[in-house]
Amino acid sequence: MTRAILWFAGGIRLPLIFAAGALVAFMLPLEGPYAIRLLTQVAIYALLGIGYQFVFGLAGAFSLAQGAFFGVGAYVAALATLQWDWTGSFTLPAAVLVALALATVVAVPVLRLSTHYFALATLGIAQVLLVLAIGWIDLTGGSNGLAGIRPLSFAGAQLEGWSAMVAVWCIAALAGLALYQIRRSLIGLAFNVLRTDPYAAVAAGVRSERLRFWAFLASAGLAGLAGALQVHTIGVVSPEVLDFDIMVRCLVICVVGGVARTSGAIIGAFLVVLAPELFQVLEGYRLLAFGALLLLAILFFPEGIVGGLEALRARWFGRPRFTQKLPTLRAPGRSLLATTRPVLGLERVSKNFGGVVAMESVTLKVGRGEIFGLIGPNGSGKSTLVDVVTGLTPADEGRVIVSGEDMTGRSATRLAQRGVARTFQTVHLHPQLTVLDNVAVARIGDLPGGLLGTLLAIGAEGRLRRARAEAVAILDALGLGGDALRPAGSLPPGAQRRLELARALARNPELILLDEPAAGLSEPEQAYLAERLRVFKTRGLAMVIVDHNLGFLLGLADRVACLDQGRLVSIGTPDQIRRDPAVIAAYIGRSAQPQEAGR
Ligand SMILES: Nc1ncnc2c1ncn2[C@@H]1O[C@H](COP(=O)(O)OP(=O)(O)OP(=O)(O)O)[C@@H](O)[C@H]1O
């Protein structure tokens, strides 16, 4: 009994969901075959919802094209059956491939758009397809659609009733497993970070565009498959499959069921298919009751039904204990901090924002194993320089050279791959993730096999374990090993800054740019950070450090440059900088002498 309670308390269990759903279905006052048909519909919508979880749940992209891919899959399967007499063995792959091809074509222009424009563009795709389905009468049968589509059949065996239901549930279960697998992998971590904080994703070297692209494709392929299964089940297709109604159901499935979760998609699918049936007795008020139910679900379960059930479980059984085991510390195969060459060169780099000159013809070099300080009054262009070097802001003029390679105008992801890492003036971490996983995610750049490997579950857990083991080594090097299993958001501000540094180091960089690493740190914390940075320097790491705390920076840097109104007014050793009239003038011009805080 205790074991059973613990099993239930351990998480939202899929078998429970299946059993409860099946029970509800068979308790309905329905004939057997009708119940089977409804359960097949639940599986189809679960598959559609699982697909939508990839783009909406994992990648956090508000696509409104999921219904359109469903419709495309439905029409492809219908036409292939009617025109060429294809069986399910061919219609299903064809539906997936056409949906994938369409998604690939539209992904290139559409995925660049930011949230609401992205939503509108994907809605536009759906509308174009709907108009085509209605207008291209010769092919699609226009508003009447096409009828007489054969049930599913594979290798001569026709699947109807029970067998069709089991086949569709098996397909949905495989898709659900793939989603489950990805959520628990290093790629799942990366999705989690990219959804929560795009800057944290950039800093961790997550290739956000690529992940979004794969998620969009996965959602389209699964929607196409669901559409094909739908026409084989009901035998007809009409423009209704491209209607916005399907898209609304997708949203209801994921939002009300639980975002990004396989169980959420399945619960949501049961809800959208079975609830209207349950309300049949209300006749004309059926839709009203369904709407009221959805409203209540959203009000009482803002995290979806799965989130709500988990909250209840936490209340009854306490929060699930952190089962994640701390990986044993082992030295990384090769030094994470080793570097090979002199690293950064800026050649006459300029950057304007409208009329504001943020950088004007800045030229400097940073060598291997050098700590290079960057000072200047507020608004002098220090953060802009960091953004330009890390690819967050493109330079207007000049060249950015990294380890001998011209990286001018390259994306932040490309620069991260080239060995440039950074921290931010305002900390960008995933507050709910553990300290350990905030660092482990940055090992994603070294991931062999990528998304396909994860989907096929090839060593996915092993990779995550390895990433975590390497993260432990780095956390230990920064005195954060003891906090590894705490949520990052619960760390004090100073430790959060060190955590950002740990994440940057996990990228195995040649160059790190630290934007105000000592801000908000106590004196002992500053001393500890300075001591650590000196250790990394001895391993060849090049560092550019921006800080207003001159006591900290001048005591640490090998060379320092001073910016004023975007121009480089002085460069030299800390002693030279302290005495340079141009530096003093720059600060006095801003009504303050350079204060050697901490001295
Ligand atoms: N995205 C932007 N749009 C418009 N102006 C900007 C933008 N980013 C920076 N600026 C302007 O560019 C100039 C340099 O800003 P920057 O943030 O690089 O200075 P900073 O030296 O880092 O300042 P602080 O020490 O206060 O952080 C400022 O005048 C700032 O207002």
The ligand as an ORCA input file, in Angstrom:
! r2SCAN-3c Opt
* xyz 0 1
  N      20.143     49.566    -27.553
  C      20.438     50.852    -27.447
  N      19.689     51.797    -28.042
  C      19.980     53.093    -27.966
  N      21.045     53.582    -27.312
  C      21.848     52.704    -26.692
  C      21.596     51.301    -26.714
  N      22.562     50.660    -26.015
  C      23.384     51.627    -25.565
  N      22.955     52.846    -25.962
  C      23.592     54.120    -25.694
  O      24.959     53.971    -26.027
  C      25.771     54.651    -25.080
  C      26.747     53.647    -24.473
  O      25.991     52.764    -23.632
  P      26.657     51.577    -22.843
  O      25.571     50.857    -22.145
  O      27.517     50.809    -23.760
  O      27.549     52.371    -21.797
  P      28.287     51.806    -20.509
  O      29.621     52.436    -20.513
  O      28.217     50.341    -20.459
  O      27.381     52.446    -19.375
  P      27.147     51.898    -17.882
  O      28.447     52.019    -17.193
  O      26.119     52.811    -17.322
  O      26.676     50.500    -18.010
  C      24.835     55.249    -24.057
  O      24.619     56.618    -24.413
  C      23.579     54.468    -24.204
  O      22.444     55.242    -23.889
*
